[in-house]
Structure formats: C-alpha cells, structure tokens
C-alpha cells in the first residue's frame, strides 16, 4: 500500500459529511481551470450514457456498491 501523507490521514479521520464538504471545496477550487473542450466531452458522454440507461443497455449501480468497490480498490493501491 502506498504511504499516506499525514494531512490525508488527518482528513480521513473526519466524518463522511466533513470529507465530502472538503472534497467539494477542493474540486470547486480547480473547477474554473477546467478546459471547456474536456467539459463538453463529458457532457456528450453523460448524454450518451443516459440514453443507454433509458434503452436498458446499462444498469444503475447503487452508491453503496460503488463505495465498497472504491474502498476495496483504494486499499489495494
């Protein structure tokens, strides 16, 4: 497992709600630097995936399952 910085260790001890607020603030701090072309490409991709969902070509994955998979992945990293 990769070493985790002391700052990250401190942040991980926060509640889930606090971590989400911190993550949101960090994301918003870089949001204005997002390349418009990348932003547009994401919009196109999201629309494509939503159409696939509506046609039944994709399935929703519950957040609890996604979170479990992410935690498993992060522990293995």
Phi, psi and omega in degrees: 000139179294151176291140179255133181295154178303324179297315180296319178301317179296315181295324181292343177279350179287164178292162179301320180297316180295320179296321178295319178297317179296314180299319179297315180295320178296315180298315181295332181290339179250354185303321183292347180263006181290134179293127181302326179294320178294316179301316179295318179300321178295319179300316179299315180297318180296316178299317179300314181294322179296319177298319178297322178295315181297327179277353181082014180278344177230159179238146176292144173246121181301145181305323181299322179289315179300314181299317178300315180296318179297316179298317178300315180298316181292325177295326182282341183286000000 
